[in-house]
Amino acid sequence: MLQTIFAVGFVSVVCYVIAFLRFARRFPQLYPELWRTLGCPEAFGLRGQSTYLAVVLGLESKAPLQALQQVRREMVVMRILLGLTLLAFILAATMTG
């Protein structure tokens, strides 16, 4: 059972990274003005990753979710994967003590 939970967590992390890199590659192409407003974040830097995560979670006030119609599906997928990962690792942590 515990191996299954870890496998689900690992697979969801891998899928999240793939979705994140796709989002980070498409975002500057689809929204160049918004990308400049956010400070031109790079996907591989810590600042860029935290900025993109804030955009995906809807916490960035400079990037309203209503303006991001073309990447809405990717954002929903990343939110689901983050929730699944968090749930899997919390469940694994409580099972192992």
N, C-alpha and C positions, 0 to 999 in steps of 0.2 A: 504494500500500500504506500509506504513512504517513498519507494523508488518511483512509483507512478506520479506522486505529487511533485517530486523533484524533476521528473521528466517533463511534466506539464509546465512547470516554472521555467525550465531551461528552454523548451521549445517556444514558449511565449516571449521570452527575452530575445531569442534569435529573430523571431518574426517582427518584434518591435524594432529591433535595430535595422532590419531591412526596410520596414515602413518608414522609419525615421530618416534614413539616408535618402530614400526616394522623395520624401516630403522636403527635406533640406535642399535637394537638388532642384526640385520643381518650384519651390517658393520664390526664389529670386527671378526666375523666368516669368512667372505668372503675375507677380506683384512687385515690379522693380521699385516703384515709389515707396511702397510700404517697407520693402527691404532696406532702402536707404534711411528711412525714418527710424528703423530699429537699430541702426548703426552698422549695417552690412555684416551681420553675424556669419561666421564660418561654422560649418557643421562639425569640424573636428576639434574646435577649441572649447574650453569649458564654458566661457561666456556665451558662445554661440549655441551650445547645447542647452544651457539653461534658458536662453532667450526663446529658442524654438519650443522647448517644453512649456514655457509660460504661454506661448501663442496657442499651442495645441490644447492646453487645459483651460484656455480662456481667461488667464490671469493678466495678460498684457493689455493695458488700457490703450496703447497706441494701435493695436490690431484687433478691432472688434470682430466677433465671430460672424456677424452679418456680412462683412466685407469679404470673407474668405469662402465664397460659394464653390469655387472650383476644386478646393482641396478638402471640402467638408467630409467626404467619405473616408479619406485617409486619416483625418483627425479623429473620427469616430472609431475607426479600427485601432488606432494607437491608444485611445482612451480605454477601450475594452481590453487590449493586451496588457496595459499597465495594471488595470484592476485585477485581471486574471493572475498576473505575476505576483502582485502583492498578496492576493488571497492564497496562492499556492505556498509562498514562502512563510506567511503567517501560520498557516495550517501545519506546515512542516516543523516550524519552530515550536509550536505548542505540542506537537506529537513527540518531539524529541526531548522536550523538557527544558 
